[in-house]
Structure formats: structure tokens, C-alpha cells
Amino acid sequence: MNAYRDGSQIGPRWRELLFLRLSLQLSRLPNGVTVRIAALGDSIRWIATQRRLFSGPLRIVRRREHIWDAIIADISGESTNGSVLFLEFGVAWGYATDYFLSRINESSM
């Protein structure tokens, strides 16, 4: 074991102790900040899961429409014989359906 000047020692559980001390310090912050820190941890876990599942570089986009445009480009590049089926679940205003249908109709003309 290594020893620090203050007498503390680095043992096999040094990471757990470090995160425990960090957590205790962060818990003193205002609630809004701690909620954001927790959300950051969730985001990091989600990104790590995506990298593990898809084993490739992640492309970060700012808007969902950028993802939809990439899907439309993929569909347009494939031979679909003019028939594409879109299903949208949890529709509130139909924004996504309208977006897809207007772009698909534009690209097929």
C-alpha cells in the first residue's frame, strides 16, 4: 500500500472511497445541480451502452430531424418500389408523420 502525507493509505478499494467522498461533497450542492449531475451520469451510462451494443462511433445530433433526414436518405437510396410503411406510436400532433411524409413525397417526385 502507498501512503499519502496525511496518513491516508491507498488500498484496493481506493476508487470506491474516492467516489464516496466525491458524492458526499456533491450532495451539499443545491438540488438543481445534483439533479443535473445525476442526469449526466445517466447519459454517460447510456452512451457507454450504445458503444458496446453497436461497436462504432456515435454520431451526436442536435435535433431529431437530423436523424429523420438520415433515415429518409437511407430509404431513398434503397429500392422500395414506391412502397414504404411508417408507423408512429404515441402520436400527439403527428409532427413526425408529417415530416416523413412531406420529405418522402418530395424525394420521390
PDB file as gemmi writes it, atoms N, CA and C in Angstrom:
CRYST1    1.000    1.000    1.000  90.00  90.00  90.00 P 1                      
ATOM      1  N   MET A   1       0.824  -1.192   0.000  1.00  0.00           N  
ATOM      2  CA  MET A   1       0.000   0.000   0.000  1.00  0.00           C  
ATOM      3  C   MET A   1       0.863   1.249   0.000  1.00  0.00           C  
ATOM      4  N   ASN A   2       0.363   2.244  -0.699  1.00  0.00           N  
ATOM      5  CA  ASN A   2       1.038   3.539  -0.714  1.00  0.00           C  
ATOM      6  C   ASN A   2       0.407   4.431   0.343  1.00  0.00           C  
ATOM      7  N   ALA A   3       1.201   5.306   0.909  1.00  0.00           N  
ATOM      8  CA  ALA A   3       0.676   6.212   1.933  1.00  0.00           C  
ATOM      9  C   ALA A   3       0.830   7.652   1.466  1.00  0.00           C  
ATOM     10  N   TYR A   4      -0.202   8.466   1.755  1.00  0.00           N  
ATOM     11  CA  TYR A   4      -0.127   9.893   1.485  1.00  0.00           C  
ATOM     12  C   TYR A   4       0.471  10.611   2.683  1.00  0.00           C  
ATOM     13  N   ARG A   5       0.821  11.878   2.509  1.00  0.00           N  
ATOM     14  CA  ARG A   5       1.393  12.666   3.595  1.00  0.00           C  
ATOM     15  C   ARG A   5       0.444  12.793   4.783  1.00  0.00           C  
ATOM     16  N   ASP A   6      -0.883  12.804   4.499  1.00  0.00           N  
ATOM     17  CA  ASP A   6      -1.834  12.989   5.594  1.00  0.00           C  
ATOM     18  C   ASP A   6      -2.108  11.694   6.357  1.00  0.00           C  
ATOM     19  N   GLY A   7      -1.428  10.636   6.008  1.00  0.00           N  
ATOM     20  CA  GLY A   7      -1.587   9.382   6.724  1.00  0.00           C  
ATOM     21  C   GLY A   7      -2.586   8.433   6.097  1.00  0.00           C  
ATOM     22  N   SER A   8      -3.367   8.925   5.115  1.00  0.00           N  
ATOM     23  CA  SER A   8      -4.323   8.028   4.474  1.00  0.00           C  
ATOM     24  C   SER A   8      -3.565   7.072   3.558  1.00  0.00           C  
ATOM     25  N   GLN A   9      -4.144   5.957   3.297  1.00  0.00           N  
ATOM     26  CA  GLN A   9      -3.478   4.940   2.506  1.00  0.00           C  
ATOM     27  C   GLN A   9      -4.327   4.581   1.290  1.00  0.00           C  
ATOM     28  N   ILE A  10      -3.656   4.202   0.226  1.00  0.00           N  
ATOM     29  CA  ILE A  10      -4.338   3.758  -0.985  1.00  0.00           C  
ATOM     30  C   ILE A  10      -4.430   2.245  -0.926  1.00  0.00           C  
ATOM     31  N   GLY A  11      -5.641   1.750  -0.815  1.00  0.00           N  
ATOM     32  CA  GLY A  11      -5.861   0.312  -0.755  1.00  0.00           C  
ATOM     33  C   GLY A  11      -6.583  -0.171  -1.994  1.00  0.00           C  
ATOM     34  N   PRO A  12      -7.033  -1.416  -1.989  1.00  0.00           N  
ATOM     35  CA  PRO A  12      -7.692  -1.979  -3.159  1.00  0.00           C  
ATOM     36  C   PRO A  12      -9.039  -1.329  -3.466  1.00  0.00           C  
ATOM     37  N   ARG A  13      -9.630  -0.643  -2.490  1.00  0.00           N  
ATOM     38  CA  ARG A  13     -10.931  -0.015  -2.716  1.00  0.00           C  
ATOM     39  C   ARG A  13     -10.819   1.500  -2.850  1.00  0.00           C  
ATOM     40  N   TRP A  14      -9.710   1.995  -3.350  1.00  0.00           N  
ATOM     41  CA  TRP A  14      -9.500   3.435  -3.398  1.00  0.00           C  
ATOM     42  C   TRP A  14     -10.500   4.137  -4.307  1.00  0.00           C  
ATOM     43  N   ARG A  15     -10.920   3.491  -5.396  1.00  0.00           N  
ATOM     44  CA  ARG A  15     -11.904   4.131  -6.285  1.00  0.00           C  
ATOM     45  C   ARG A  15     -13.240   4.324  -5.578  1.00  0.00           C  
ATOM     46  N   GLU A  16     -13.696   3.287  -4.886  1.00  0.00           N  
ATOM     47  CA  GLU A  16     -14.966   3.387  -4.173  1.00  0.00           C  
ATOM     48  C   GLU A  16     -14.920   4.494  -3.119  1.00  0.00           C  
ATOM     49  N   LEU A  17     -13.808   4.571  -2.410  1.00  0.00           N  
ATOM     50  CA  LEU A  17     -13.679   5.609  -1.391  1.00  0.00           C  
ATOM     51  C   LEU A  17     -13.623   6.996  -2.016  1.00  0.00           C  
ATOM     52  N   LEU A  18     -12.948   7.116  -3.142  1.00  0.00           N  
ATOM     53  CA  LEU A  18     -12.874   8.394  -3.838  1.00  0.00           C  
ATOM     54  C   LEU A  18     -14.266   8.843  -4.271  1.00  0.00           C  
ATOM     55  N   PHE A  19     -15.032   7.931  -4.866  1.00  0.00           N  
ATOM     56  CA  PHE A  19     -16.369   8.291  -5.317  1.00  0.00           C  
ATOM     57  C   PHE A  19     -17.305   8.562  -4.147  1.00  0.00           C  
ATOM     58  N   LEU A  20     -17.122   7.873  -3.053  1.00  0.00           N  
ATOM     59  CA  LEU A  20     -17.922   8.147  -1.863  1.00  0.00           C  
ATOM     60  C   LEU A  20     -17.644   9.549  -1.346  1.00  0.00           C  
ATOM     61  N   ARG A  21     -16.380   9.921  -1.255  1.00  0.00           N  
ATOM     62  CA  ARG A  21     -16.034  11.271  -0.799  1.00  0.00           C  
ATOM     63  C   ARG A  21     -16.547  12.328  -1.763  1.00  0.00           C  
ATOM     64  N   LEU A  22     -16.417  12.056  -3.058  1.00  0.00           N  
ATOM     65  CA  LEU A  22     -16.916  12.988  -4.070  1.00  0.00           C  
ATOM     66  C   LEU A  22     -18.439  13.128  -3.961  1.00  0.00           C  
ATOM     67  N   SER A  23     -19.129  12.024  -3.770  1.00  0.00           N  
ATOM     68  CA  SER A  23     -20.586  12.045  -3.625  1.00  0.00           C  
ATOM     69  C   SER A  23     -21.012  12.862  -2.419  1.00  0.00           C  
ATOM     70  N   LEU A  24     -20.307  12.694  -1.321  1.00  0.00           N  
ATOM     71  CA  LEU A  24     -20.635  13.462  -0.124  1.00  0.00           C  
ATOM     72  C   LEU A  24     -20.461  14.962  -0.368  1.00  0.00           C  
ATOM     73  N   GLN A  25     -19.414  15.336  -1.069  1.00  0.00           N  
ATOM     74  CA  GLN A  25     -19.195  16.750  -1.368  1.00  0.00           C  
ATOM     75  C   GLN A  25     -20.265  17.277  -2.327  1.00  0.00           C  
ATOM     76  N   LEU A  26     -20.594  16.487  -3.339  1.00  0.00           N  
ATOM     77  CA  LEU A  26     -21.596  16.924  -4.318  1.00  0.00           C  
ATOM     78  C   LEU A  26     -22.990  17.004  -3.707  1.00  0.00           C  
ATOM     79  N   SER A  27     -23.260  16.201  -2.689  1.00  0.00           N  
ATOM     80  CA  SER A  27     -24.583  16.225  -2.063  1.00  0.00           C  
ATOM     81  C   SER A  27     -24.855  17.548  -1.352  1.00  0.00           C  
ATOM     82  N   ARG A  28     -23.841  18.316  -1.108  1.00  0.00           N  
ATOM     83  CA  ARG A  28     -24.010  19.616  -0.454  1.00  0.00           C  
ATOM     84  C   ARG A  28     -24.417  20.713  -1.430  1.00  0.00           C  
ATOM     85  N   LEU A  29     -24.365  20.420  -2.714  1.00  0.00           N  
ATOM     86  CA  LEU A  29     -24.740  21.409  -3.732  1.00  0.00           C  
ATOM     87  C   LEU A  29     -26.256  21.576  -3.764  1.00  0.00           C  
ATOM     88  N   PRO A  30     -26.735  22.679  -4.361  1.00  0.00           N  
ATOM     89  CA  PRO A  30     -28.185  22.864  -4.491  1.00  0.00           C  
ATOM     90  C   PRO A  30     -28.822  21.726  -5.284  1.00  0.00           C  
ATOM     91  N   ASN A  31     -30.100  21.470  -5.014  1.00  0.00           N  
ATOM     92  CA  ASN A  31     -30.804  20.338  -5.611  1.00  0.00           C  
ATOM     93  C   ASN A  31     -30.772  20.365  -7.144  1.00  0.00           C  
ATOM     94  N   GLY A  32     -30.933  21.522  -7.761  1.00  0.00           N  
ATOM     95  CA  GLY A  32     -30.927  21.614  -9.221  1.00  0.00           C  
ATOM     96  C   GLY A  32     -29.618  21.121  -9.829  1.00  0.00           C  
ATOM     97  N   VAL A  33     -28.529  21.412  -9.148  1.00  0.00           N  
ATOM     98  CA  VAL A  33     -27.217  20.984  -9.641  1.00  0.00           C  
ATOM     99  C   VAL A  33     -27.065  19.469  -9.498  1.00  0.00           C  
ATOM    100  N   THR A  34     -27.500  18.925  -8.373  1.00  0.00           N  
ATOM    101  CA  THR A  34     -27.348  17.485  -8.164  1.00  0.00           C  
ATOM    102  C   THR A  34     -28.224  16.693  -9.138  1.00  0.00           C  
ATOM    103  N   VAL A  35     -29.387  17.231  -9.482  1.00  0.00           N  
ATOM    104  CA  VAL A  35     -30.240  16.565 -10.471  1.00  0.00           C  
ATOM    105  C   VAL A  35     -29.531  16.525 -11.824  1.00  0.00           C  
ATOM    106  N   ARG A  36     -28.878  17.610 -12.186  1.00  0.00           N  
ATOM    107  CA  ARG A  36     -28.149  17.643 -13.465  1.00  0.00           C  
ATOM    108  C   ARG A  36     -26.954  16.700 -13.453  1.00  0.00           C  
ATOM    109  N   ILE A  37     -26.291  16.598 -12.321  1.00  0.00           N  
ATOM    110  CA  ILE A  37     -25.157  15.674 -12.215  1.00  0.00           C  
ATOM    111  C   ILE A  37     -25.656  14.230 -12.361  1.00  0.00           C  
ATOM    112  N   ALA A  38     -26.779  13.915 -11.750  1.00  0.00           N  
ATOM    113  CA  ALA A  38     -27.355  12.568 -11.881  1.00  0.00           C  
ATOM    114  C   ALA A  38     -27.741  12.291 -13.330  1.00  0.00           C  
ATOM    115  N   ALA A  39     -28.309  13.286 -14.003  1.00  0.00           N  
ATOM    116  CA  ALA A  39     -28.676  13.121 -15.416  1.00  0.00           C  
ATOM    117  C   ALA A  39     -27.428  12.912 -16.264  1.00  0.00           C  
ATOM    118  N   LEU A  40     -26.337  13.589 -15.927  1.00  0.00           N  
ATOM    119  CA  LEU A  40     -25.086  13.402 -16.648  1.00  0.00           C  
ATOM    120  C   LEU A  40     -24.596  11.961 -16.505  1.00  0.00           C  
ATOM    121  N   GLY A  41     -24.692  11.424 -15.286  1.00  0.00           N  
ATOM    122  CA  GLY A  41     -24.302  10.033 -15.067  1.00  0.00           C  
ATOM    123  C   GLY A  41     -25.154   9.076 -15.894  1.00  0.00           C  
ATOM    124  N   ASP A  42     -26.466   9.338 -15.964  1.00  0.00           N  
ATOM    125  CA  ASP A  42     -27.352   8.510 -16.783  1.00  0.00           C  
ATOM    126  C   ASP A  42     -26.961   8.590 -18.254  1.00  0.00           C  
ATOM    127  N   SER A  43     -26.630   9.790 -18.718  1.00  0.00           N  
ATOM    128  CA  SER A  43     -26.225   9.969 -20.113  1.00  0.00           C  
ATOM    129  C   SER A  43     -24.931   9.213 -20.417  1.00  0.00           C  
ATOM    130  N   ILE A  44     -23.993   9.268 -19.508  1.00  0.00           N  
ATOM    131  CA  ILE A  44     -22.720   8.566 -19.713  1.00  0.00           C  
ATOM    132  C   ILE A  44     -22.945   7.063 -19.786  1.00  0.00           C  
ATOM    133  N   ARG A  45     -23.801   6.530 -18.903  1.00  0.00           N  
ATOM    134  CA  ARG A  45     -24.115   5.101 -18.955  1.00  0.00           C  
ATOM    135  C   ARG A  45     -24.817   4.727 -20.258  1.00  0.00           C  
ATOM    136  N   TRP A  46     -25.707   5.582 -20.737  1.00  0.00           N  
ATOM    137  CA  TRP A  46     -26.430   5.321 -21.981  1.00  0.00           C  
ATOM    138  C   TRP A  46     -25.463   5.302 -23.162  1.00  0.00           C  
ATOM    139  N   ILE A  47     -24.557   6.270 -23.216  1.00  0.00           N  
ATOM    140  CA  ILE A  47     -23.579   6.326 -24.307  1.00  0.00           C  
ATOM    141  C   ILE A  47     -22.677   5.098 -24.265  1.00  0.00           C  
ATOM    142  N   ALA A  48     -22.237   4.698 -23.087  1.00  0.00           N  
ATOM    143  CA  ALA A  48     -21.390   3.503 -22.970  1.00  0.00           C  
ATOM    144  C   ALA A  48     -22.136   2.266 -23.457  1.00  0.00           C  
ATOM    145  N   THR A  49     -23.421   2.171 -23.141  1.00  0.00           N  
ATOM    146  CA  THR A  49     -24.231   1.039 -23.604  1.00  0.00           C  
ATOM    147  C   THR A  49     -24.350   1.048 -25.115  1.00  0.00           C  
ATOM    148  N   GLN A  50     -24.587   2.220 -25.703  1.00  0.00           N  
ATOM    149  CA  GLN A  50     -24.709   2.317 -27.161  1.00  0.00           C  
ATOM    150  C   GLN A  50     -23.405   1.920 -27.846  1.00  0.00           C  
ATOM    151  N   ARG A  51     -22.290   2.370 -27.304  1.00  0.00           N  
ATOM    152  CA  ARG A  51     -20.993   1.994 -27.888  1.00  0.00           C  
ATOM    153  C   ARG A  51     -20.778   0.487 -27.809  1.00  0.00           C  
ATOM    154  N   ARG A  52     -21.163  -0.100 -26.689  1.00  0.00           N  
ATOM    155  CA  ARG A  52     -20.986  -1.540 -26.520  1.00  0.00           C  
ATOM    156  C   ARG A  52     -21.900  -2.312 -27.475  1.00  0.00           C  
ATOM    157  N   LEU A  53     -23.140  -1.884 -27.622  1.00  0.00           N  
ATOM    158  CA  LEU A  53     -24.095  -2.595 -28.467  1.00  0.00           C  
ATOM    159  C   LEU A  53     -23.789  -2.461 -29.954  1.00  0.00           C  
ATOM    160  N   PHE A  54     -23.425  -1.260 -30.383  1.00  0.00           N  
ATOM    161  CA  PHE A  54     -23.267  -1.006 -31.809  1.00  0.00           C  
ATOM    162  C   PHE A  54     -21.810  -0.942 -32.250  1.00  0.00           C  
ATOM    163  N   SER A  55     -20.902  -0.983 -31.331  1.00  0.00           N  
ATOM    164  CA  SER A  55     -19.450  -1.035 -31.560  1.00  0.00           C  
ATOM    165  C   SER A  55     -18.979  -0.142 -32.701  1.00  0.00           C  
ATOM    166  N   GLY A  56     -19.418   1.050 -32.705  1.00  0.00           N  
ATOM    167  CA  GLY A  56     -18.971   2.006 -33.704  1.00  0.00           C  
ATOM    168  C   GLY A  56     -19.007   3.404 -33.132  1.00  0.00           C  
ATOM    169  N   PRO A  57     -18.529   4.347 -33.916  1.00  0.00           N  
ATOM    170  CA  PRO A  57     -18.549   5.726 -33.418  1.00  0.00           C  
ATOM    171  C   PRO A  57     -19.989   6.233 -33.331  1.00  0.00           C  
ATOM    172  N   LEU A  58     -20.262   6.977 -32.282  1.00  0.00           N  
ATOM    173  CA  LEU A  58     -21.584   7.562 -32.120  1.00  0.00           C  
ATOM    174  C   LEU A  58     -21.624   8.911 -32.814  1.00  0.00           C  
ATOM    175  N   ARG A  59     -22.726   9.170 -33.468  1.00  0.00           N  
ATOM    176  CA  ARG A  59     -22.915  10.462 -34.110  1.00  0.00           C  
ATOM    177  C   ARG A  59     -23.897  11.252 -33.259  1.00  0.00           C  
ATOM    178  N   ILE A  60     -23.437  12.359 -32.737  1.00  0.00           N  
ATOM    179  CA  ILE A  60     -24.274  13.189 -31.892  1.00  0.00           C  
ATOM    180  C   ILE A  60     -24.979  14.215 -32.780  1.00  0.00           C  
ATOM    181  N   VAL A  61     -26.283  14.313 -32.634  1.00  0.00           N  
ATOM    182  CA  VAL A  61     -27.055  15.285 -33.401  1.00  0.00           C  
ATOM    183  C   VAL A  61     -27.784  16.197 -32.438  1.00  0.00           C  
ATOM    184  N   ARG A  62     -28.078  17.395 -32.894  1.00  0.00           N  
ATOM    185  CA  ARG A  62     -28.747  18.361 -32.043  1.00  0.00           C  
ATOM    186  C   ARG A  62     -30.261  18.255 -32.110  1.00  0.00           C  
ATOM    187  N   ARG A  63     -30.769  17.803 -33.237  1.00  0.00           N  
ATOM    188  CA  ARG A  63     -32.214  17.769 -33.416  1.00  0.00           C  
ATOM    189  C   ARG A  63     -32.653  16.418 -33.954  1.00  0.00           C  
ATOM    190  N   ARG A  64     -33.826  15.988 -33.583  1.00  0.00           N  
ATOM    191  CA  ARG A  64     -34.348  14.714 -34.057  1.00  0.00           C  
ATOM    192  C   ARG A  64     -34.545  14.705 -35.565  1.00  0.00           C  
ATOM    193  N   GLU A  65     -34.769  15.878 -36.146  1.00  0.00           N  
ATOM    194  CA  GLU A  65     -34.955  15.959 -37.590  1.00  0.00           C  
ATOM    195  C   GLU A  65     -33.705  15.527 -38.351  1.00  0.00           C  
ATOM    196  N   HIS A  66     -32.544  15.729 -37.761  1.00  0.00           N  
ATOM    197  CA  HIS A  66     -31.304  15.274 -38.413  1.00  0.00           C  
ATOM    198  C   HIS A  66     -31.279  13.750 -38.513  1.00  0.00           C  
ATOM    199  N   ILE A  67     -31.765  13.076 -37.500  1.00  0.00           N  
ATOM    200  CA  ILE A  67     -31.849  11.616 -37.535  1.00  0.00           C  
ATOM    201  C   ILE A  67     -32.867  11.198 -38.583  1.00  0.00           C  
ATOM    202  N   TRP A  68     -33.997  11.871 -38.606  1.00  0.00           N  
ATOM    203  CA  TRP A  68     -35.037  11.535 -39.574  1.00  0.00           C  
ATOM    204  C   TRP A  68     -34.545  11.732 -41.002  1.00  0.00           C  
ATOM    205  N   ASP A  69     -33.777  12.823 -41.246  1.00  0.00           N  
ATOM    206  CA  ASP A  69     -33.227  13.053 -42.589  1.00  0.00           C  
ATOM    207  C   ASP A  69     -32.286  11.922 -43.002  1.00  0.00           C  
ATOM    208  N   ALA A  70     -31.502  11.415 -42.057  1.00  0.00           N  
ATOM    209  CA  ALA A  70     -30.603  10.295 -42.362  1.00  0.00           C  
ATOM    210  C   ALA A  70     -31.412   9.041 -42.700  1.00  0.00           C  
ATOM    211  N   ILE A  71     -32.502   8.804 -41.996  1.00  0.00           N  
ATOM    212  CA  ILE A  71     -33.364   7.653 -42.296  1.00  0.00           C  
ATOM    213  C   ILE A  71     -33.976   7.800 -43.679  1.00  0.00           C  
ATOM    214  N   ILE A  72     -34.455   8.994 -43.988  1.00  0.00           N  
ATOM    215  CA  ILE A  72     -35.057   9.246 -45.303  1.00  0.00           C  
ATOM    216  C   ILE A  72     -34.021   9.047 -46.401  1.00  0.00           C  
ATOM    217  N   ALA A  73     -32.791   9.494 -46.181  1.00  0.00           N  
ATOM    218  CA  ALA A  73     -31.733   9.297 -47.183  1.00  0.00           C  
ATOM    219  C   ALA A  73     -31.470   7.814 -47.394  1.00  0.00           C  
ATOM    220  N   ASP A  74     -31.474   7.032 -46.303  1.00  0.00           N  
ATOM    221  CA  ASP A  74     -31.281   5.586 -46.434  1.00  0.00           C  
ATOM    222  C   ASP A  74     -32.422   4.943 -47.209  1.00  0.00           C  
ATOM    223  N   ILE A  75     -33.639   5.358 -46.902  1.00  0.00           N  
ATOM    224  CA  ILE A  75     -34.802   4.789 -47.594  1.00  0.00           C  
ATOM    225  C   ILE A  75     -34.785   5.175 -49.065  1.00  0.00           C  
ATOM    226  N   SER A  76     -34.440   6.423 -49.347  1.00  0.00           N  
ATOM    227  CA  SER A  76     -34.419   6.894 -50.730  1.00  0.00           C  
ATOM    228  C   SER A  76     -33.357   6.177 -51.548  1.00  0.00           C  
ATOM    229  N   GLY A  77     -32.261   5.786 -50.899  1.00  0.00           N  
ATOM    230  CA  GLY A  77     -31.182   5.095 -51.596  1.00  0.00           C  
ATOM    231  C   GLY A  77     -31.491   3.645 -51.887  1.00  0.00           C  
ATOM    232  N   GLU A  78     -32.450   3.073 -51.178  1.00  0.00           N  
ATOM    233  CA  GLU A  78     -32.810   1.670 -51.379  1.00  0.00           C  
ATOM    234  C   GLU A  78     -33.920   1.550 -52.413  1.00  0.00           C  
ATOM    235  N   SER A  79     -34.046   0.373 -52.963  1.00  0.00           N  
ATOM    236  CA  SER A  79     -35.116   0.097 -53.912  1.00  0.00           C  
ATOM    237  C   SER A  79     -36.369  -0.280 -53.128  1.00  0.00           C  
ATOM    238  N   THR A  80     -37.283   0.669 -52.976  1.00  0.00           N  
ATOM    239  CA  THR A  80     -38.503   0.424 -52.213  1.00  0.00           C  
ATOM    240  C   THR A  80     -39.714   0.246 -53.107  1.00  0.00           C  
ATOM    241  N   ASN A  81     -39.549   0.399 -54.426  1.00  0.00           N  
ATOM    242  CA  ASN A  81     -40.656   0.279 -55.381  1.00  0.00           C  
ATOM    243  C   ASN A  81     -41.818   1.196 -55.017  1.00  0.00           C  
ATOM    244  N   GLY A  82     -41.525   2.320 -54.401  1.00  0.00           N  
ATOM    245  CA  GLY A  82     -42.552   3.297 -54.070  1.00  0.00           C  
ATOM    246  C   GLY A  82     -43.411   2.946 -52.875  1.00  0.00           C  
ATOM    247  N   SER A  83     -43.125   1.854 -52.187  1.00  0.00           N  
ATOM    248  CA  SER A  83     -43.950   1.490 -51.030  1.00  0.00           C  
ATOM    249  C   SER A  83     -43.111   1.489 -49.765  1.00  0.00           C  
ATOM    250  N   VAL A  84     -43.468   2.371 -48.860  1.00  0.00           N  
ATOM    251  CA  VAL A  84     -42.806   2.465 -47.570  1.00  0.00           C  
ATOM    252  C   VAL A  84     -43.896   2.540 -46.515  1.00  0.00           C  
ATOM    253  N   LEU A  85     -43.757   1.774 -45.463  1.00  0.00           N  
ATOM    254  CA  LEU A  85     -44.730   1.768 -44.379  1.00  0.00           C  
ATOM    255  C   LEU A  85     -44.127   2.470 -43.176  1.00  0.00           C  
ATOM    256  N   PHE A  86     -44.788   3.514 -42.692  1.00  0.00           N  
ATOM    257  CA  PHE A  86     -44.370   4.219 -41.492  1.00  0.00           C  
ATOM    258  C   PHE A  86     -45.409   3.996 -40.410  1.00  0.00           C  
ATOM    259  N   LEU A  87     -44.963   3.657 -39.230  1.00  0.00           N  
ATOM    260  CA  LEU A  87     -45.833   3.534 -38.064  1.00  0.00           C  
ATOM    261  C   LEU A  87     -45.306   4.473 -36.992  1.00  0.00           C  
ATOM    262  N   GLU A  88     -46.170   5.294 -36.463  1.00  0.00           N  
ATOM    263  CA  GLU A  88     -45.764   6.203 -35.399  1.00  0.00           C  
ATOM    264  C   GLU A  88     -46.624   5.906 -34.177  1.00  0.00           C  
ATOM    265  N   PHE A  89     -45.981   5.642 -33.063  1.00  0.00           N  
ATOM    266  CA  PHE A  89     -46.674   5.308 -31.835  1.00  0.00           C  
ATOM    267  C   PHE A  89     -46.579   6.478 -30.871  1.00  0.00           C  
ATOM    268  N   GLY A  90     -47.621   6.672 -30.100  1.00  0.00           N  
ATOM    269  CA  GLY A  90     -47.633   7.778 -29.150  1.00  0.00           C  
ATOM    270  C   GLY A  90     -47.798   9.106 -29.845  1.00  0.00           C  
ATOM    271  N   VAL A  91     -48.625   9.150 -30.854  1.00  0.00           N  
ATOM    272  CA  VAL A  91     -48.796  10.358 -31.658  1.00  0.00           C  
ATOM    273  C   VAL A  91     -49.623  11.388 -30.888  1.00  0.00           C  
ATOM    274  N   ALA A  92     -49.076  12.582 -30.752  1.00  0.00           N  
ATOM    275  CA  ALA A  92     -49.820  13.665 -30.125  1.00  0.00           C  
ATOM    276  C   ALA A  92     -50.320  14.634 -31.195  1.00  0.00           C  
ATOM    277  N   TRP A  93     -49.407  15.107 -32.016  1.00  0.00           N  
ATOM    278  CA  TRP A  93     -49.770  16.073 -33.051  1.00  0.00           C  
ATOM    279  C   TRP A  93     -49.444  15.571 -34.449  1.00  0.00           C  
ATOM    280  N   GLY A  94     -48.766  14.462 -34.574  1.00  0.00           N  
ATOM    281  CA  GLY A  94     -48.435  13.919 -35.887  1.00  0.00           C  
ATOM    282  C   GLY A  94     -47.273  14.620 -36.566  1.00  0.00           C  
ATOM    283  N   TYR A  95     -46.445  15.304 -35.779  1.00  0.00           N  
ATOM    284  CA  TYR A  95     -45.322  16.052 -36.352  1.00  0.00           C  
ATOM    285  C   TYR A  95     -44.356  15.142 -37.112  1.00  0.00           C  
ATOM    286  N   ALA A  96     -43.980  14.028 -36.512  1.00  0.00           N  
ATOM    287  CA  ALA A  96     -43.020  13.126 -37.164  1.00  0.00           C  
ATOM    288  C   ALA A  96     -43.608  12.540 -38.441  1.00  0.00           C  
ATOM    289  N   THR A  97     -44.865  12.127 -38.384  1.00  0.00           N  
ATOM    290  CA  THR A  97     -45.507  11.565 -39.576  1.00  0.00           C  
ATOM    291  C   THR A  97     -45.555  12.602 -40.689  1.00  0.00           C  
ATOM    292  N   ASP A  98     -45.951  13.806 -40.354  1.00  0.00           N  
ATOM    293  CA  ASP A  98     -45.994  14.878 -41.356  1.00  0.00           C  
ATOM    294  C   ASP A  98     -44.610  15.146 -41.929  1.00  0.00           C  
ATOM    295  N   TYR A  99     -43.600  15.151 -41.068  1.00  0.00           N  
ATOM    296  CA  TYR A  99     -42.220  15.394 -41.512  1.00  0.00           C  
ATOM    297  C   TYR A  99     -41.787  14.332 -42.513  1.00  0.00           C  
ATOM    298  N   PHE A 100     -41.991  13.057 -42.151  1.00  0.00           N  
ATOM    299  CA  PHE A 100     -41.595  11.969 -43.033  1.00  0.00           C  
ATOM    300  C   PHE A 100     -42.358  12.014 -44.353  1.00  0.00           C  
ATOM    301  N   LEU A 101     -43.678  12.153 -44.267  1.00  0.00           N  
ATOM    302  CA  LEU A 101     -44.484  12.107 -45.484  1.00  0.00           C  
ATOM    303  C   LEU A 101     -44.159  13.260 -46.419  1.00  0.00           C  
ATOM    304  N   SER A 102     -43.932  14.447 -45.881  1.00  0.00           N  
ATOM    305  CA  SER A 102     -43.601  15.575 -46.759  1.00  0.00           C  
ATOM    306  C   SER A 102     -42.224  15.388 -47.399  1.00  0.00           C  
ATOM    307  N   ARG A 103     -41.265  14.822 -46.685  1.00  0.00           N  
ATOM    308  CA  ARG A 103     -39.927  14.612 -47.248  1.00  0.00           C  
ATOM    309  C   ARG A 103     -39.906  13.444 -48.232  1.00  0.00           C  
ATOM    310  N   ILE A 104     -40.631  12.384 -47.916  1.00  0.00           N  
ATOM    311  CA  ILE A 104     -40.671  11.234 -48.824  1.00  0.00           C  
ATOM    312  C   ILE A 104     -41.345  11.636 -50.130  1.00  0.00           C  
ATOM    313  N   ASN A 105     -42.445  12.381 -50.048  1.00  0.00           N  
ATOM    314  CA  ASN A 105     -43.132  12.810 -51.260  1.00  0.00           C  
ATOM    315  C   ASN A 105     -42.249  13.733 -52.095  1.00  0.00           C  
ATOM    316  N   GLU A 106     -41.467  14.616 -51.444  1.00  0.00           N  
ATOM    317  CA  GLU A 106     -40.561  15.500 -52.169  1.00  0.00           C  
ATOM    318  C   GLU A 106     -39.465  14.703 -52.872  1.00  0.00           C  
ATOM    319  N   SER A 107     -38.913  13.700 -52.205  1.00  0.00           N  
ATOM    320  CA  SER A 107     -37.785  12.953 -52.790  1.00  0.00           C  
ATOM    321  C   SER A 107     -38.248  11.997 -53.884  1.00  0.00           C  
ATOM    322  N   SER A 108     -39.524  11.613 -53.870  1.00  0.00           N  
ATOM    323  CA  SER A 108     -39.984  10.671 -54.902  1.00  0.00           C  
ATOM    324  C   SER A 108     -40.492  11.387 -56.141  1.00  0.00           C  
ATOM    325  N   MET A 109     -40.621  12.704 -56.114  1.00  0.00           N  
ATOM    326  CA  MET A 109     -41.114  13.451 -57.286  1.00  0.00           C  
ATOM    327  C   MET A 109     -40.010  13.736 -58.257  1.00  0.00           C  
TER     328      MET A 109                                                      
END                                                                             
